[in-house]
């Protein structure tokens, strides 16, 4: 429903990011970037269908959503590749392997997936 209402895409998605649009606060003041909304049923189904560890898939989607709030996008292939590299680096700090590694379920290039 949120995907349809806010993105005019009438299909399920796993993650949506809604930027707050707030201006940058004064130095030292925390900044509200926005909201990351996860579709629990879709995330569960994807993890099961792709034989992924649920907590790793969930972490990946949270990272993906926060990167959107920071200005990353994956419409163009070059942008998708930059976003994926950032995701892989961040996930590695959490002890989570590359979700795009060849031979793993899923696809390379977020531009070709339903991760938004």
MARBA-3410 file (N, C-alpha, C, O; in Angstrom, 1 decimal):
116
0.8,-1.2,0.0,0.0,0.0,0.0,0.9,1.3,0.0,0.6,2.2,-0.8 ~ 1.9,1.3,0.8,2.8,2.5,0.9,3.5,2.6,-0.5,3.7,3.8,-0.9 ~ 4.0,1.5,-1.0,4.6,1.6,-2.3,3.7,2.2,-3.4,4.1,3.0,-4.2 ~ 2.5,1.8,-3.4,1.5,2.3,-4.3,1.2,3.8,-4.1,1.2,4.6,-5.0 ~ 1.0,4.1,-2.8,0.5,5.5,-2.5,1.7,6.5,-2.6,1.4,7.6,-3.0
2.9,6.1,-2.3,4.0,7.1,-2.3,4.9,7.0,-3.5,5.5,8.0,-3.9 ~ 4.9,5.9,-4.2,5.8,5.7,-5.3,5.0,5.4,-6.6,5.6,5.3,-7.7 ~ 3.7,5.3,-6.5,2.9,4.9,-7.6,3.3,3.6,-8.3,3.3,3.5,-9.5 ~ 3.8,2.7,-7.5,4.2,1.4,-7.9,3.3,0.4,-7.2,3.5,0.2,-6.0 ~ 2.4,-0.2,-7.9,1.4,-1.1,-7.3,1.9,-2.5,-7.2,1.3,-3.4,-7.8
2.9,-2.7,-6.4,3.5,-4.0,-6.1,4.2,-4.0,-4.8,4.5,-2.9,-4.3 ~ 4.4,-5.2,-4.3,5.1,-5.3,-3.0,6.5,-4.9,-3.1,7.2,-5.1,-4.2 ~ 7.1,-4.3,-2.1,8.5,-4.0,-2.0,8.9,-4.4,-0.6,8.1,-4.7,0.3 ~ 10.2,-4.4,-0.3,10.7,-4.9,1.0,11.1,-3.7,1.9,11.0,-3.8,3.1 ~ 11.6,-2.6,1.3,12.0,-1.5,2.1,11.7,-0.2,1.4,11.8,-0.1,0.2
11.2,0.8,2.1,11.0,2.2,1.6,11.7,3.1,2.6,11.7,2.9,3.8 ~ 12.2,4.2,2.0,12.9,5.2,2.8,12.2,6.6,2.5,11.9,7.0,1.4 ~ 11.8,7.3,3.6,11.1,8.5,3.5,12.0,9.6,4.1,12.1,9.7,5.4 ~ 12.6,10.4,3.3,13.5,11.5,3.9,12.7,12.5,4.6,11.6,12.9,4.2 ~ 13.2,13.0,5.7,12.5,14.0,6.5,12.4,15.4,5.8,11.5,16.1,5.9
13.5,15.7,5.0,13.5,17.0,4.3,13.9,18.1,5.2,13.9,19.3,4.8 ~ 14.2,17.8,6.5,14.6,18.8,7.4,16.0,19.4,7.0,16.8,18.7,6.5 ~ 16.1,20.7,7.2,17.5,21.3,6.9,18.5,20.8,8.0,18.1,20.3,9.0 ~ 19.7,20.8,7.6,20.8,20.4,8.5,20.7,21.3,9.8,20.7,22.5,9.7 ~ 20.8,20.6,10.9,20.7,21.4,12.2,22.1,22.0,12.5,23.1,21.8,11.7
22.2,22.8,13.5,23.4,23.4,14.0,24.4,22.3,14.3,24.0,21.1,14.7 ~ 25.7,22.6,14.2,26.7,21.6,14.5,26.5,21.0,15.9,26.2,21.7,16.9 ~ 26.7,19.7,16.0,26.5,19.0,17.3,25.1,18.6,17.6,24.9,17.9,18.6 ~ 24.2,19.0,16.8,22.8,18.7,17.1,22.4,17.5,16.2,22.7,17.5,15.0 ~ 21.8,16.4,16.8,21.5,15.3,16.0,20.5,15.7,14.8,19.7,16.5,15.0
20.7,15.0,13.7,19.8,15.2,12.6,18.9,14.1,12.3,19.3,12.9,12.3 ~ 17.6,14.3,12.1,16.7,13.3,11.8,16.7,13.2,10.2,16.3,14.1,9.5 ~ 17.2,12.0,9.8,17.3,11.8,8.3,15.9,11.4,7.7,15.6,11.9,6.6 ~ 15.1,10.7,8.5,13.8,10.3,7.9,13.4,8.9,8.5,13.9,8.5,9.6 ~ 12.6,8.2,7.8,12.1,6.9,8.2,12.4,5.8,7.2,12.4,6.0,6.0
12.8,4.7,7.8,13.0,3.5,6.9,11.8,2.5,7.3,11.7,2.2,8.5 ~ 11.1,2.1,6.4,9.9,1.2,6.6,10.2,-0.1,5.9,10.5,-0.2,4.7 ~ 10.1,-1.2,6.7,10.3,-2.5,6.2,9.0,-3.3,6.2,8.2,-3.2,7.1 ~ 8.8,-4.0,5.1,7.6,-4.8,4.9,8.0,-6.2,5.5,8.6,-7.0,4.8 ~ 7.6,-6.5,6.7,8.0,-7.7,7.4,7.7,-8.9,6.6,8.6,-9.8,6.5
6.5,-9.1,6.1,6.1,-10.3,5.4,6.9,-10.5,4.2,7.3,-11.6,3.8 ~ 7.2,-9.4,3.4,8.0,-9.5,2.2,9.4,-9.8,2.6,10.0,-10.7,1.9 ~ 10.0,-9.2,3.6,11.4,-9.5,4.0,11.5,-11.0,4.4,12.4,-11.7,4.1 ~ 10.5,-11.5,5.2,10.5,-12.9,5.6,10.4,-13.9,4.4,11.2,-14.8,4.3 ~ 9.5,-13.5,3.5,9.4,-14.4,2.3,10.6,-14.4,1.4,11.0,-15.4,0.9
11.2,-13.2,1.2,12.5,-13.1,0.5,13.6,-14.0,1.1,14.3,-14.7,0.4 ~ 13.7,-13.8,2.4,14.8,-14.6,3.1,14.6,-16.1,3.0,15.5,-16.8,2.7 ~ 13.3,-16.5,3.1,13.0,-17.9,3.0,13.2,-18.4,1.5,13.9,-19.4,1.3 ~ 12.7,-17.7,0.6,12.8,-18.0,-0.9,14.2,-18.1,-1.3,14.6,-19.0,-2.1 ~ 15.1,-17.2,-0.8,16.5,-17.0,-1.3,17.4,-17.8,-0.4,18.6,-17.7,-0.6
16.8,-18.4,0.7,17.7,-19.2,1.6,18.7,-18.3,2.3,19.9,-18.6,2.4 ~ 18.3,-17.1,2.7,19.1,-16.1,3.4,18.9,-16.2,4.9,17.8,-16.5,5.3 ~ 19.9,-15.9,5.6,19.7,-15.7,7.1,18.8,-14.4,7.3,19.2,-13.4,6.8 ~ 17.7,-14.6,8.0,16.8,-13.5,8.1,17.4,-12.2,8.7,17.2,-11.1,8.2 ~ 18.2,-12.4,9.7,18.8,-11.2,10.4,19.8,-10.5,9.4,19.9,-9.3,9.5
20.5,-11.3,8.6,21.4,-10.6,7.6,20.6,-9.9,6.6,21.0,-8.8,6.2 ~ 19.6,-10.5,6.1,18.7,-9.9,5.0,18.1,-8.6,5.6,18.1,-7.5,5.0 ~ 17.6,-8.7,6.8,17.0,-7.5,7.5,18.0,-6.4,7.6,17.7,-5.2,7.3 ~ 19.2,-6.7,8.1,20.3,-5.7,8.3,20.6,-5.1,6.9,20.8,-3.9,6.8 ~ 20.7,-5.9,5.9,21.0,-5.4,4.5,20.0,-4.4,4.1,20.3,-3.3,3.6
18.7,-4.7,4.4,17.6,-3.7,3.9,17.6,-2.5,4.8,17.3,-1.4,4.3 ~ 18.0,-2.6,6.1,18.1,-1.4,6.9,19.2,-0.5,6.4,19.0,0.7,6.2 ~ 20.3,-1.1,6.1,21.5,-0.3,5.6,21.1,0.3,4.2,21.4,1.5,4.0 ~ 20.4,-0.5,3.4,20.0,0.1,2.1,19.1,1.3,2.3,19.2,2.3,1.6 ~ 18.1,1.2,3.2,17.2,2.3,3.4,17.9,3.5,3.9,17.6,4.6,3.5
18.8,3.3,4.9,19.5,4.5,5.4,20.4,5.1,4.4,20.5,6.3,4.3 ~ 21.0,4.3,3.5,21.8,4.9,2.4,20.9,5.8,1.5,21.4,6.8,1.0 ~ 19.7,5.3,1.3,18.8,6.2,0.5,18.6,7.5,1.2,18.6,8.6,0.6 ~ 18.4,7.5,2.5,18.2,8.7,3.3,19.5,9.6,3.2,19.4,10.8,3.4 ~ 20.6,9.0,3.0,21.9,9.8,2.9,22.1,10.2,1.4,23.2,10.9,1.2
21.2,9.9,0.5,21.3,10.4,-0.8,21.7,9.4,-1.9,21.8,9.8,-3.1 ~ 22.0,8.2,-1.5,22.3,7.2,-2.5,21.0,6.8,-3.3,19.9,6.9,-2.7 ~ 21.2,6.3,-4.5,20.1,5.8,-5.3,20.7,4.7,-6.2,21.9,4.5,-6.3 ~ 19.8,4.0,-6.9,20.2,2.9,-7.8,19.4,2.9,-9.1,19.1,1.8,-9.6 ~ 19.1,4.1,-9.6,18.4,4.2,-10.9,19.4,3.9,-12.0,19.1,3.1,-12.9
20.5,4.6,-12.0,21.5,4.3,-13.0,22.5,3.2,-12.5,22.7,3.1,-11.3 ~ 23.0,2.5,-13.4,23.9,1.4,-13.1,25.1,1.8,-12.2,25.4,1.2,-11.3 ~ 25.7,2.9,-12.6,26.9,3.4,-11.9,26.5,3.8,-10.4,27.3,3.5,-9.5 ~ 25.3,4.4,-10.3,24.9,4.7,-8.9,24.5,3.4,-8.1,24.8,3.4,-6.9 ~ 23.9,2.5,-8.8,23.6,1.2,-8.1,24.9,0.5,-7.6,24.9,0.0,-6.5
25.9,0.5,-8.5,27.2,-0.1,-8.1,27.8,0.6,-6.9,28.4,0.0,-6.0 ~ 27.8,1.9,-6.9,28.3,2.7,-5.8,27.5,2.4,-4.5,28.1,2.2,-3.4 ~ 26.2,2.3,-4.6,25.4,2.0,-3.4,25.7,0.6,-2.9,25.8,0.4,-1.7 ~ 25.8,-0.4,-3.8,26.1,-1.7,-3.4,27.5,-1.8,-2.8,27.6,-2.5,-1.8 ~ 28.5,-1.1,-3.3,29.8,-1.1,-2.6,29.7,-0.6,-1.2,30.3,-1.1,-0.3
28.9,0.5,-1.0,28.7,1.0,0.3,28.0,0.0,1.2,28.4,-0.2,2.4 ~ 27.0,-0.6,0.7,26.3,-1.7,1.5,27.2,-2.8,1.9,27.3,-3.2,3.1 ~ 28.0,-3.3,1.0,29.0,-4.4,1.3,30.0,-3.9,2.4,30.3,-4.7,3.3 ~ 30.5,-2.7,2.3,31.5,-2.2,3.3,30.8,-2.1,4.7,31.4,-2.6,5.6 ~ 29.6,-1.6,4.7,28.9,-1.4,6.0,28.5,-2.8,6.6,28.8,-3.0,7.8
28.0,-3.7,5.7,27.6,-5.0,6.2,28.8,-5.7,6.7,28.7,-6.5,7.7 ~ 30.0,-5.6,6.1,31.2,-6.3,6.6,31.6,-5.8,8.0,32.1,-6.6,8.8 ~ 31.3,-4.6,8.3,31.6,-4.1,9.7,30.7,-4.8,10.7,31.0,-4.8,11.9 ~ 29.6,-5.3,10.2,28.6,-6.0,11.1,28.8,-7.5,11.1,28.1,-8.3,11.7 ~ 29.9,-7.9,10.3,30.1,-9.4,10.2,29.2,-10.1,9.3,29.1,-11.3,9.4
28.7,-9.3,8.3,27.7,-9.9,7.4,28.4,-9.9,6.0,28.9,-8.9,5.6 ~ 28.4,-11.1,5.3,29.0,-11.2,4.0,28.3,-10.4,2.9,27.2,-9.9,3.1 ~ 29.0,-10.3,1.8,28.5,-9.6,0.6,27.2,-10.3,0.1,27.3,-11.4,-0.4 ~ 26.1,-9.6,0.2,24.8,-10.1,-0.3,24.7,-10.2,-1.8,23.8,-10.9,-2.3 ~ 25.7,-9.6,-2.5,25.7,-9.6,-3.9,26.7,-10.6,-4.5,26.9,-10.7,-5.7
27.5,-11.3,-3.6,28.5,-12.2,-4.1,28.0,-13.2,-5.1,26.9,-13.8,-4.9 ~ 28.7,-13.4,-6.1,28.3,-14.4,-7.1,28.1,-15.7,-6.5,28.8,-16.2,-5.5 ~ 27.1,-16.4,-6.9,26.7,-17.7,-6.4,25.7,-17.6,-5.2,25.2,-18.6,-4.8 ~ 25.5,-16.4,-4.8,24.5,-16.2,-3.7,23.1,-15.9,-4.3,23.1,-15.3,-5.4 ~ 22.1,-16.2,-3.6,20.7,-15.8,-4.1,20.6,-14.3,-4.3,21.2,-13.6,-3.5
19.8,-13.9,-5.2,19.7,-12.4,-5.5,20.4,-12.0,-6.7,20.9,-12.9,-7.4 ~ 20.5,-10.7,-6.9,21.1,-10.3,-8.2,22.1,-9.2,-7.8,22.1,-8.6,-6.8 ~ 23.0,-9.0,-8.8,24.0,-7.9,-8.7,23.2,-6.7,-9.3,22.5,-6.8,-10.2 ~ 23.5,-5.5,-8.8,22.9,-4.2,-9.2,21.5,-4.0,-8.7,20.5,-4.6,-9.2 ~ 21.4,-3.2,-7.6,20.1,-2.9,-7.0,19.1,-2.3,-8.0,17.9,-2.3,-7.8
19.6,-1.8,-9.2,18.7,-1.3,-10.2,17.8,-2.4,-10.7,16.7,-2.1,-11.3 ~ 18.2,-3.6,-10.6,17.4,-4.7,-11.1,16.6,-5.5,-10.1,16.0,-6.5,-10.4 ~ 16.6,-5.0,-8.9,15.9,-5.7,-7.8,14.8,-4.8,-7.3,14.6,-3.7,-7.8 ~ 14.0,-5.4,-6.4,12.9,-4.6,-5.8,13.3,-3.9,-4.6,12.4,-3.4,-3.8 ~ 14.5,-3.8,-4.3,15.0,-3.1,-3.1,14.9,-1.6,-3.4,15.6,-1.1,-4.3
14.2,-0.8,-2.7,14.0,0.6,-2.9,14.2,1.4,-1.7,14.1,2.6,-1.7
END
